[in-house]
C-alpha cells in the first residue's frame, strides 16, 4: 500500500492526476482516463456517474 501511495504522489506532482468530480469528468470525456478511483463514501449519484 505504501508503494501505491508513493506512486500516486509522484503522479500528482507531475500533474497526471485529476481529482474532483468536474476534473475527472473532463478527463473521461477527452478519453484520457486510464483509471478512475471512487471513494467508498462517495454519494450514490457520484458513484453511479463513474460506474
TIMAR-684750 format. One record per residue (C-alpha): x, y, z; residue in three letters. Coordinates in steps of 0.02 Angstrom, whole numbers. Layout:
% TIMAR-684750
{{X, Y, Z}, ala}
...
***
This chain:
% TIMAR-684750
{{0, 0, 0}, unk}
{{142, 119, 41}, unk}
{{217, 95, -133}, unk}
{{49, 137, -213}, unk}
{{35, 297, -113}, unk}
{{212, 345, -165}, unk}
{{173, 316, -349}, unk}
{{11, 416, -335}, unk}
{{109, 557, -253}, unk}
{{232, 562, -398}, unk}
{{89, 562, -523}, unk}
{{3, 705, -430}, unk}
{{163, 809, -431}, unk}
{{182, 775, -617}, unk}
{{5, 838, -649}, unk}
{{-57, 669, -709}, unk}
{{-198, 652, -583}, unk}
{{-367, 736, -594}, unk}
{{-458, 750, -430}, unk}
{{-635, 805, -403}, unk}
{{-794, 766, -496}, unk}
{{-783, 901, -631}, unk}
{{-599, 875, -672}, unk}
{{-624, 687, -680}, unk}
{{-774, 704, -796}, unk}
{{-672, 814, -913}, unk}
{{-530, 688, -922}, unk}
{{-652, 546, -955}, unk}
{{-741, 645, -1092}, unk}
{{-573, 680, -1177}, unk}
{{-540, 491, -1168}, unk}
{{-378, 520, -1072}, unk}
{{-427, 425, -914}, unk}
{{-337, 261, -881}, unk}
{{-404, 228, -707}, unk}
{{-544, 305, -605}, unk}
{{-547, 279, -418}, unk}
{{-708, 316, -324}, unk}
{{-707, 327, -135}, unk}
{{-815, 205, -38}, unk}
{{-901, 350, 49}, unk}
{{-945, 441, -113}, unk}
{{-1128, 485, -137}, unk}
{{-1240, 369, -236}, unk}
{{-1253, 497, -377}, unk}
{{-1065, 515, -392}, unk}
{{-1038, 328, -386}, unk}
{{-1169, 298, -521}, unk}
{{-1092, 433, -632}, unk}
{{-922, 347, -637}, unk}
{{-976, 165, -636}, unk}
***
